[in-house]
């Protein structure tokens, strides 16, 4: 059982693009960070339901497939779920419609009490007002021996990293410079000293860097 992070970032470390809106919750530059990922066969099958076999099948696809393997529970912040954009809508079920791609229990860090949401594909969202360590303990129990992923947003991931709670970090570094937005590495000086670091460059130019204890 490991605690994992998987993020798409820019060359200058931006993981949360600037200027999100209700219509574009991840910001207008999100597509620049994720272009290689959303082009993969795995993404098209798993997230878009495209069973045509289309999509890229190189190194980016191998990492996309690994993203979904062995995860038994997920932790995310209220912003990633969408509570900041729709705080007064009791029927808001997140950005992912009736078939969220997680297919596992998701713990949403929030001070807003809401009933647990459950979906037919195995995804559930439980809203918890607890510390990162307490959320991880709950997620590990729910994961049943599988990995727990810290999904985001950027501030939540940094909180878990600063607390020393993450065993593995994988970042897909897109070959773009955004210049503005939420940076992943702020206040994490010499993080690499706690991990073994490896990297590979995909056909798309994306650099896959993995930090592993």
N, C-alpha and C positions, 0 to 999 in steps of 0.2 A: 504494500500500500504506500503510495507516494502522494505528496501534495504538489500539484502542477500549475504552471502558468503557461498559456499559449497566446501570444499577442502579435498583431501586425503593427509595425512602427515604421517611421521614415528614417532617412539617414541622419537627421538631426534629432532623433529620439522622440518624435511626436507620436503618441499612441491614441490621443483623443483630439481629433481635428477641431478647429475653432468654429464658432457660430452655429451650434446645433439649433434646429427649429423642430416644431412638432411634425412637419412634413419631411424633414431630413434630420432625424434625431442624432445621427452620427456625424453631422457636418458635411458640407459640400465636398470636402477633400477626402472623404472616407473611401470613395472608389479608387483614388490614387494609391491608397495603402493596400487595398485588398484585391487589386486587379488580377494578380497572378493566382490568388487563392480561389476567387469566384470563377476563374476559367477552368479549374480542374474538374475532372470527371467525378471525383468524390463529392465535391461541393454540389455539383449539379444534381447528382443522384440523392444525396443525403438531405440537402436543404431545399432544393427546387423540385424534387420529385421527378427529375428527368431521367428516364430509364433507357434513353436512346443509345447510350454508350458514348455520347459526345463529350468533349472536354479534353484537356491536356492530361498526359499520363506520365510525365517525367518526375523530377525530384520534388517539385511543388505538390504534385498529387500524392507522392509518398508521405510527405509531411501532413497533408490534409487528411489522409486516411488515418495516420497515427493520432491526429487530433481527436478523433472519435473513439479510439480504441481504449478499452480498459477503464473508462471513467464511470464511477458508480454514483457520484453526486457532484454538485456544483455549488459555488458560492458567488453571489454577485451583489452589487450595491443597488440602492433604490433607483439611482439614475439610469443604470443599465436596464433595469426592468421597465422604466418609464414613468415612475411615480412623480418625478419632478415636472414632467410635461403634462401629466393628467392627474394632479393631486386630489381633485374633487370628484373624480369619476369612479364610483364604487364598482362599476362593471368592467373597468379596464383590466385586460388580461395579458398585458405585455405586447411587445412589438411583433410577436411571431405567429399570430393567428391561432387556429384551432389545432395545429400540429407543430408545436415548438420542437426544435431540432435536438433538444437535450436528452429526451427519453430516459430521464433519471430524476431523482429528487433535486430540487434547486432551493437553496436557502438564500433569501433576499434580506440583506441587512437594511433595516428600516425602523424608524421610530413611529411609523404610521400603522396602527393595528389593522389588519385585514385578515379575513378567513383564508385558509389554504385553498389554492386552486389546483385541481387535478384534471389531467387530460387523458384521453383514451390511449395515447401512445406511450404512457409511462411517465411523462413529465408531470411534476407537481411543483408548485411554488409555495413555500412556507415563509412567512414574513417574521423575522426575528430581530429583537432589539438586544443584541448581545455583543460581547467583545469579539475580535477576530479569533482568539484562541478558543472561546466557547463555541463560536459558529463552526470552527474546524472540528471540534470534538463531536458535535451533532452530525456533521456531514460524514465524518469517518464511520460513525455507527450506521448511518443510512447507506453508505457505500458498500457495506458488507464485504470488506476486504479488497475492494477495487480502489482505484485512485480517486482523489478529490481534486477538482480543478477550481482555481480562483479565476473566475471569468472576467471580472472587471467591475466598474470602470477603472481607469488608471489610478485614481486615488486609493481605491480599495486594494488593488494589487500592491501598491507601494506600502500600504499599511502592513500587509502580510509579509512583505519582504523585509521591512524594517524590524518586524517582530521575530524574524528568523524562522518563520513557519513554512517556508517553501523549499521543497526538495529539488525541483527541476523547473527551469525557465527556458522556454523556447520562444525566440522572437524571429519573425519573418521580416527582414529589413528591406523595404521596397526602395528602389533606386531613385527616390525623389526627396527633395528638400521642401518642407512645408513652411518653416519659419514662424509658425504660430500654432498654439494649441497646448494641450496637456502633455508634458514631457514625462516619460517613464523614469528616467534615471536621476532626477533631481533628489538630492539628499541621500543618495545611495552610493556615495564615494567608496571605491575599492570593493564593491560587491563581489567582483570576480574572484577575490582572494578566498572566498568561502566555497568556491565551486571549481570543478574541472570544466574548462570551456572548449568547445569544438565548433567548427563552422564549415558550411558547404555552400557553394554558389550554384543556384539552379539555372536552367536554360533561359528563364525569364530575366535573369539579372538579380533576382531576389537572393539575399544572403540569409541563410538559416543558421542562427547562432543558438547553441544549446548550453546552458549552465546546469551542471548536474553535481550533486553532492557525492 
